[in-house]
Amino acid sequence: MNGESVEELRKRVEAERRVLEELEAKLRRTERAEWDRIWFPQGFYTAYYVLSGMVLGVIASWLTLILNVAGAPLLGEEPLKLLRVYSTMLGGARTIESAGPVILLFALGVHTLTGAVCGAPIHVVYSRFFMGQGLLKRLFTGLWLGAVMWLVNFYGVISWLQPLLLGEETSYIVQNVPVWVAALTHVAFTEIVLLLQPLAVFNARNYPVPAEAARGAGGG
């Protein structure tokens, strides 16, 4: 015995406990900071925005297709004409009047794949340079991005790629889709991607972390 009273010993125990708790809190904060450094991206998470943009692009492609199918009868056209036109990408003129299920499924696949390919760069560009815009600015950005995408897709890619693939002199898609329909479809697609964009913003804090690191989140 060193002559310390029970009360003094209790005070020493409490003091040591507080020191231990502070050390444990510091350890948890250090573990969490190390986890943040390893996992949380330090800059713009390009890979995430590419993949999420592809998902948004697929959704937007289906919605624009529904709009085209619903609007075609108002213009005196067959509801599935746009899909048949898309089927000419690899099938040529012989598929443009076909209503066979295989042809239409192939065209739907082309349309969906195109949506994914186009959705990724739009989502990346908007999220990298324009994120945080209000609704009106977002709609205006979607307008000019959609116009740019239409020009690139129709006259920068399809106009030469389809004839190259088919060994023909002309592009059936460019030839059979009215300019205003093509432009409006691309703008609608882009607007949908941008309206859905807030749902695909990366926030690493929403993702699970190891239990030990998570316990440190609220430490001191």
C-alpha positions as CSV (number, residue, x, y, z in Angstrom):
1,M,0.0,0.0,0.0
2,N,1.3,3.5,-0.9
3,G,-1.0,5.3,1.4
4,E,-3.5,6.4,-1.3
5,S,-7.1,6.5,-0.2
6,V,-10.0,4.8,-2.1
7,E,-11.2,8.1,-3.4
8,E,-7.7,9.0,-4.7
9,L,-7.5,5.7,-6.5
10,R,-10.9,6.2,-8.1
11,K,-9.8,9.6,-9.4
12,R,-6.6,8.0,-10.8
13,V,-8.7,5.3,-12.5
14,E,-11.0,8.0,-14.0
15,A,-8.1,10.0,-15.2
16,E,-6.5,7.0,-16.8
17,R,-9.8,6.0,-18.4
18,R,-10.1,9.5,-20.0
19,V,-6.6,9.2,-21.4
20,L,-7.4,5.8,-22.8
21,E,-10.6,7.1,-24.3
22,E,-8.8,10.0,-26.0
23,L,-6.2,7.6,-27.4
24,E,-8.9,5.3,-28.7
25,A,-10.7,8.3,-30.4
26,K,-7.4,9.4,-31.9
27,L,-6.8,5.9,-33.2
28,R,-10.3,5.7,-34.8
29,R,-9.8,9.2,-36.4
30,T,-6.5,8.1,-37.8
31,E,-7.9,4.8,-39.1
32,R,-10.8,6.8,-40.8
33,A,-8.4,9.3,-42.3
34,E,-6.3,6.4,-43.7
35,W,-9.4,4.8,-45.1
36,D,-10.5,8.1,-46.7
37,R,-7.0,8.4,-48.3
38,I,-7.1,4.9,-49.8
39,W,-10.8,4.8,-50.9
40,F,-12.3,8.2,-51.4
41,P,-11.2,9.8,-54.7
42,Q,-9.2,12.9,-54.3
43,G,-10.5,14.6,-57.5
44,F,-13.2,14.0,-60.1
45,Y,-14.2,10.4,-60.2
46,T,-14.2,9.9,-63.9
47,A,-14.8,6.1,-64.0
48,Y,-17.9,6.5,-61.8
49,Y,-19.4,9.2,-64.0
50,V,-18.7,7.2,-67.1
51,L,-20.5,4.1,-65.8
52,S,-23.4,6.1,-64.2
53,G,-23.7,8.1,-67.4
54,M,-24.1,4.9,-69.4
55,V,-27.0,3.9,-67.1
56,L,-28.6,7.3,-67.5
57,G,-28.1,7.1,-71.2
58,V,-29.9,3.7,-71.4
59,I,-32.9,5.2,-69.4
60,A,-32.9,8.3,-71.6
61,S,-32.8,6.2,-74.8
62,W,-35.9,4.2,-73.7
63,L,-37.8,7.3,-72.7
64,T,-37.0,9.1,-76.0
65,L,-38.0,5.9,-77.9
66,I,-41.4,6.0,-76.1
67,L,-41.8,9.6,-77.0
68,N,-41.1,8.7,-80.7
69,V,-43.4,5.8,-80.7
70,A,-46.2,7.9,-79.1
71,G,-45.6,10.8,-81.4
72,A,-45.3,8.9,-84.7
73,P,-49.0,8.4,-85.3
74,L,-49.6,12.1,-84.9
75,L,-47.4,12.6,-87.9
76,G,-49.0,9.8,-89.9
77,E,-46.1,7.4,-89.4
78,E,-45.9,3.9,-88.1
79,P,-45.1,3.8,-84.3
80,L,-42.1,1.5,-84.9
81,K,-40.7,3.2,-88.0
82,L,-37.8,4.7,-86.1
83,L,-36.7,1.3,-84.8
84,R,-36.9,-0.1,-88.4
85,V,-34.7,2.8,-89.5
86,Y,-32.2,2.0,-86.8
87,S,-32.1,-1.6,-87.9
88,T,-30.5,-0.5,-91.2
89,M,-27.3,0.3,-89.3
90,L,-26.1,-3.2,-90.2
91,G,-29.0,-4.7,-92.1
92,G,-29.2,-2.1,-94.8
93,A,-32.3,-1.3,-96.9
94,R,-33.8,-4.7,-96.7
95,T,-34.7,-4.2,-93.0
96,I,-36.3,-0.8,-93.2
97,E,-39.7,-2.2,-94.0
98,S,-39.5,-5.2,-91.8
99,A,-41.6,-5.6,-88.7
100,G,-40.2,-9.0,-87.6
101,P,-39.5,-9.4,-83.9
102,V,-35.8,-10.3,-84.4
103,I,-35.2,-7.1,-86.5
104,L,-37.0,-4.9,-84.0
105,L,-35.1,-6.5,-81.0
106,F,-31.9,-5.9,-82.9
107,A,-32.8,-2.3,-83.5
108,L,-33.8,-1.9,-79.8
109,G,-30.4,-3.2,-78.9
110,V,-28.7,-0.7,-81.2
111,H,-30.8,2.1,-79.8
112,T,-30.0,1.1,-76.2
113,L,-26.3,0.7,-76.8
114,T,-26.1,4.0,-78.6
115,G,-27.9,5.6,-75.6
116,A,-25.2,4.1,-73.2
117,V,-22.4,5.3,-75.4
118,C,-23.8,8.8,-75.7
119,G,-24.9,9.1,-72.1
120,A,-21.5,8.6,-70.7
121,P,-19.7,11.6,-72.3
122,I,-22.7,13.9,-71.7
123,H,-22.8,12.9,-68.0
124,V,-19.1,13.3,-67.6
125,V,-18.9,16.7,-69.3
126,Y,-21.9,18.1,-67.4
127,S,-20.8,16.8,-64.0
128,R,-17.2,18.0,-64.5
129,F,-17.9,21.5,-65.8
130,F,-21.5,22.5,-65.2
131,M,-22.8,20.6,-62.1
132,G,-24.8,22.7,-59.7
133,Q,-26.8,24.6,-62.3
134,G,-30.4,25.6,-61.6
135,L,-33.2,24.1,-63.7
136,L,-33.3,26.8,-66.4
137,K,-29.6,26.8,-66.9
138,R,-29.6,23.0,-66.9
139,L,-32.3,22.9,-69.6
140,F,-30.4,25.4,-71.7
141,T,-27.2,23.4,-71.3
142,G,-29.1,20.3,-72.4
143,L,-30.4,22.2,-75.5
144,W,-26.9,23.0,-76.9
145,L,-25.3,19.8,-75.7
146,G,-28.1,17.9,-77.5
147,A,-27.6,19.9,-80.7
148,V,-23.9,19.2,-80.6
149,M,-24.5,15.5,-80.0
150,W,-26.9,15.4,-83.0
151,L,-24.4,17.0,-85.3
152,V,-21.6,14.7,-84.2
153,N,-23.7,11.5,-84.3
154,F,-25.5,12.1,-87.6
155,Y,-22.9,14.0,-89.7
156,G,-19.7,13.2,-87.9
157,V,-20.2,9.5,-87.4
158,I,-23.3,7.8,-89.0
159,S,-23.0,9.6,-92.3
160,W,-19.8,7.8,-93.1
161,L,-19.8,4.8,-90.7
162,Q,-23.0,3.2,-92.0
163,P,-22.0,3.4,-95.7
164,L,-18.5,2.0,-94.7
165,L,-20.1,-0.9,-92.9
166,L,-22.5,-1.7,-95.6
167,G,-20.4,-0.9,-98.6
168,E,-23.0,1.5,-99.8
169,E,-22.8,5.2,-100.9
170,T,-25.4,6.6,-98.5
171,S,-26.5,6.3,-94.9
172,Y,-30.1,5.0,-94.6
173,I,-30.4,6.5,-91.2
174,V,-29.4,10.0,-92.2
175,Q,-31.5,9.7,-95.3
176,N,-34.7,8.4,-93.6
177,V,-34.8,10.3,-90.4
178,P,-36.1,13.9,-90.8
179,V,-33.6,16.5,-89.7
180,W,-36.0,18.0,-87.1
181,V,-36.9,14.6,-85.7
182,A,-33.2,13.7,-85.3
183,A,-32.4,17.0,-83.7
184,L,-35.4,17.0,-81.3
185,T,-34.7,13.3,-80.3
186,H,-31.1,14.1,-79.4
187,V,-32.1,17.2,-77.5
188,A,-34.8,15.3,-75.6
189,F,-32.3,12.6,-74.8
190,T,-29.8,15.1,-73.4
191,E,-32.4,16.9,-71.4
192,I,-33.4,13.6,-69.8
193,V,-29.8,12.7,-68.9
194,L,-29.3,16.1,-67.3
195,L,-32.6,16.1,-65.4
196,L,-31.6,12.7,-64.0
197,Q,-28.0,13.7,-63.3
198,P,-28.5,14.7,-59.7
199,L,-29.4,11.1,-59.0
200,A,-26.0,9.9,-60.2
201,V,-23.7,12.3,-58.3
202,F,-20.9,10.5,-56.5
203,N,-20.7,11.0,-52.8
204,A,-18.3,8.6,-51.1
205,R,-19.7,9.3,-47.7
206,N,-22.8,7.4,-48.7
207,Y,-20.8,4.2,-49.2
208,P,-20.1,1.7,-46.4
209,V,-16.7,1.5,-44.8
210,P,-15.1,-1.1,-42.6
211,A,-16.6,-1.4,-39.1
212,E,-13.5,-0.3,-37.3
213,A,-13.2,2.8,-39.5
214,A,-16.9,3.5,-39.3
215,R,-16.7,3.6,-35.5
216,G,-14.3,6.4,-35.8
217,A,-16.6,8.7,-37.7
218,G,-18.0,10.2,-34.6
219,G,-14.9,10.2,-32.5
220,G,-13.7,13.5,-30.9
